[in-house]
């Protein structure tokens, strides 16, 4: 009986951490060319697309391809990205979106021949931060960890060692669209590949605190 309970527990953990089926996700602004095989999404990014809201440039756009699942509560999301960037501002990565006024996009953004790890955090208005990478890695890995009203953003050049780039605000107690985003604001599109996309449920920290403080 004990062994059975252990097996059921392990199966439950496996379902929680590996249950994301790419074929069950949905599009916001689907590109003309895309394909899902197993845990890999490939797309040709729609030309002249972007996500931005007002700040500095004075325009609002909301038309980049975004393949997502709906999540509530706290979670960690990760993905490996590989892009054939060609034109200034070509970009791809993760997106967490509550609505058109509250979202985060983060990943590689190609600017003047440099690969930048970029994050745009939008709460009414967009703010943009970049970390210029010394090299042009074939792929990078991204993680975003949502807890309470914050998202911790991390990146890795080898899939093992991660560096935090941002701690950003995102409204709490709201369902979130979580997934893979790309855009080509100034160009004619490019090939983008997303691999090993995974969403892992995290127990709610406040509930755990309540349970700890209210033990029988």
PECOR-V619669 format. One line per field, one symbol per residue. phi: phi as a letter, one per 40 degrees, with the letter a starting at -180 (. if undefined). psi: psi as a letter, one per 40 degrees, with the letter a starting at -180 (. if undefined). burial: b if it has 24 or more other ideal C-beta (glycine too) atoms within 12 Angstrom, else e. Layout:
# PECOR-V619669
phi: ???
psi: ???
burial: ???
This chain:
# PECOR-V619669
phi: .ccccccccccccccccbccbdcccbcbgcccbaabbgbbbbabcdcfbababgdgcgbbbabccababcbbgbabbaabbbbccbbdgdaaicbbbcacbbabbaicbcbfgbcbcbbbbbbgbcbbbbbcccbbcdbbbbbbbbbfbbbcbbbacbgbbbbcbabbcadcfbcbcbibbaabdbbbgacbbbbfcabbcbcccccccccccbcc
psi: ddddddddddddddddeeehhdeeiiihghidhiihhbfhhiihhhifiihigdhddeihifeihhhiihiiaiihiiihihigidihehiiaihhhdaeehihiiahhhhfehhhhihhhhgdiiihiihhidagidiiiiihhhhbfihhhiiieeedhihhdihihhhifhihhhahiiigdeaeiihhhhifhhhhhhihddddddddefi.
burial: eeeeeeeeeeeeeeeeeeebebeebeebbbbeebebeebebbbbbbbebbbbbeeeeeeebbbbbbbbbebebbbbbbbbbbbbbebebbbbbbbbbbeeebbbbbbbbbbeeebbbbbbbbeeebebebbebeeeeebbbbbbbbeeeebbbbbbbeeeeeeebbebbbbeeeebbbbbbbbbbbbebbbbbbbbbbbbbbeeeeeeeeeeeeee
